[in-house]
Structure formats: structure tokens, C-alpha cells
Amino acid sequence: MNAQTWHGHVITKVMTKAVAVAGCTALVLAVTGTTAQAKGHDTARETLAAGDGWASYGTGTTGGAAADAAHVYTVTDWAGFKAALAAGGSAPKIIKVKGTIDAVSEGCDSLAAPGYDFDAYLAKYSPEAWGLDTDLSAEPDDSPEGLRRASAANQDQTIKANVPANTTIIGVGRDAGFKGASLQIKAVDNVIVRNLTFESPIDCFPQWDPTDGSTGNWNSEYDTAVVYGSTHVWLDHNTFTDGSHPDSAAPTYFGMLYQQHDGELDIVRGANYVTASWNVFADHDKTILIGNSDSESTAVGDRGKLKVTFHHNLFSDLVERAPRVRFGQVDSYNNHFVANSDYAYSFGIGKESQLVAEHNAFTLPTGISAAKVLKRWNVSPLTAADNYVNGKLTDLIAVHNAEIPAETLESGAGWTPTLRTKVDPTKKVPTIVDRGAGAGRVC
């Protein structure tokens, strides 16, 4: 083992030996049913199996499996992680994450622009002082809003990490992950992200928009992971959660929740060929967005793209968007959805979406109807077969249409998924997924 140093931060370069994790890999494959194909027995060099969802289409997804020893890194801090991402361009690379890496380890105050004062911001833009008719876009740079913008720019530059093509990012052991980071998989091909716990970034400097709705609203930035115009991306055995900063603990200002979270995973702007398998998405509001605008189809080529597979994921205690879909052919099978009293919906049916939702299990609390599983935003036919709600086979479209006739859904997505490996019996899905999904199960 040797090391190189970038800007004072050590990145350990690891001479990979396939035999090091053979027993662990064999155990994980047996317990979780992952469809990874190992090259040797080093989990960091595993690639997505043929036929495992949309990310296996065409050239498939191999990430950094072909990396030579000079492009294998172990990182333990944020600066070291960003340096490893930048090193070697798009040559195949493997980045092993050890421990929990905090992207904002010095706290939000370290990102504030000189002179920024939140109390001054509240005083100037309260509805009583400012009203609700004018937004803040014209405020000068030296105003409280201008200083907020400068502070937000500091955070944007600090917490976003750009992932290059042909990269595998994998957690080492059971406690690897990131806090406060925003992973940007943007305009690249062939990326694997595995075995990591992501605590959602909080927006240190949300913006008040007096004109958002009838009473104004707080708006936040920073998704945990963004697949933006990229292809062949495999997200496997990760955990996405709000962690120590749940919305339930957030204060209210001007009578509105001080929202500091955006999405956990966004797949947008012409992204294509993505598989998300064996992940946990938990304790969040606006969880997953596929296609970020009804008007994006021509400008960025969303139409005909946004092909995504979700299988064997646990969606737990979420409010909505698991996922919300525009344009894409999305295959969701063998997932377990566990709701609480805050539940709004799971599948959002958006413009020209072609969702196939089959062989999924839903655990809903007393008083929450199965009619809420589907939410119609636009008239787009979908396929929803062999889904179970609280252990009972349920026709999700029929239940929805019977209880919410003003938002009638049509059956038949117009395509049949073929990129699936083993499809488990739906009644067994809660047990299989709850035991196998999430970070700490690949080592």
C-alpha cells in the first residue's frame, strides 16, 4: 500500500487483491440476491449483471472495474474524496470510502458570506414588512437576500462533488457514507455507487419566496444524488435518509415549514439507463424525481429517455415521489413500500410517463387507503399488476379510480419490461427486501 497527497489530504492507493473479501462477497450474494457479477472476489470490481434493469442495456454498467492499481483510492475525508474524483480524468477508477465523510464538517456558519445575518433576513422579508406580492429576485447584493445568495453559492461550491465517467464509488464495511454531500453524476457514462449511507444535505440558506402560493414558502436546494444527462448508472445497496435532520424537527418561520431538504435522488435532463437496486429510501418528503419539468422534452431530449429500473428497494416512511415520473419507461418491481400517517402517495404519474409497477408490496397503516398509492398528475397509462397491500392482492388502478374518480387512471403502459433477473413472489417481498436492502450489506 502506498499513498499520494493532493493539497495536504492523503488518498491511499490500494493494491487490490481479489482474495481479500471472498468470504464476505459470497455471503452477501447469498443473503441479498444481488445480481452483481464479481471479477475475482473484490466487491469494488463487481459489475452489473446482464439483464439487470435498464442500466444493463447496450454496453452495460461496469463502473471502474477495469481500473489499474494507480487508479484505486481509499478516502476518509471530503477533500480527499473530491481530489480522487478529479484525479485521472475519465480513466477507470475505484474510490473506496472509509467511515462517514462530512461535506460540511465545520457547520453552516463556515459557509455564510461576511455580513449575512438570518435575523436581519427574517425582519426584512416578513409578510408584515415585505408583503406577499413581490419576490426577492431584484434585491441587491448587499441586501439580506443578496448576502443569502452569496452564502448559498459558497455552499453550492462546497458540497457538490462531480463524478466522472467509468467510476465506482463503494463503501468499505458497514459504516461508510456521506453527510451533507450532493453527488453530481452529470453528463457522463458508466458509474456505480454502492454500499453507502447518505444523510441528506441540508440547505443552510433556504430562500423565502413571498409569491409561492397564497402565503409564501421556503424553497431549498441540493439533492443527495443527481443523475443529470448521464447514462448507465447503477445505484445499489445504499441508504438514503434525512438522518439527524428530519423535517419533523424543522422550525417554522412566517407560518411555513423552514424547508431545508430537496430530493434524495433525481434522474433528470435526458438521463438514461439507470438501475436502482436493494437501496433504502427513508424518512423524506420529496424523494425521487424522474424528469424535472413537463416542458423539458424538446430542450433536453427527455422524450424517449429516462429509462429507469427500481427493484428490491425499501421505501420507508416517505411522503411522496417514490418515484414521480415524467416521460420515462420506468420499471418498478419487487419493492417494499412502508408508509406512515404522513403518506401522500408512492407513484406519481406525470406527463407521457410509461410506468410499469408490478410485484410490489405495500404496508399501509390503518386509515390509509390503497387508493393513495397512485397519484395522477397527467393522463398517462400505466401497468400495475400483482401488487399486494397489507398482504392482499390489490388492483391499484381500480381502487384508485373507484375512490378518486376525478383523477381516473388508464391501464396499459404500452411496453413490457424484459431486463429483469429473478422476480421474487410478491408475498415474500417484505421479508426479502427488509432483510437485504440498504448499506452495510456489501463489503
NORBELKA-V877829 format. One record per helix or strand of 2 or more residues. SS is the DSSP state (A for helix, B for strand). FROM is the first residue (numbers start at 1). LEN is the number of residues. If there is no record, write none. Layout:
SS FROM LEN
SS FROM LEN
This chain:
B 2 5
B 9 5
A 18 15
A 43 3
A 54 3
A 69 3
B 72 4
A 78 9
B 93 5
B 100 3
A 108 4
A 118 8
A 127 4
A 144 16
B 160 3
B 167 5
B 177 3
B 182 5
B 189 6
B 197 3
B 207 3
B 217 3
B 225 4
B 231 6
B 239 3
A 247 3
B 252 2
B 256 2
B 265 4
B 272 6
B 280 7
B 288 3
A 296 5
B 308 4
B 314 7
B 324 2
B 329 5
B 336 3
B 347 3
B 354 5
B 361 3
A 370 3
B 374 3
B 382 4
B 387 3
B 392 3
A 396 8
A 405 3
A 426 11
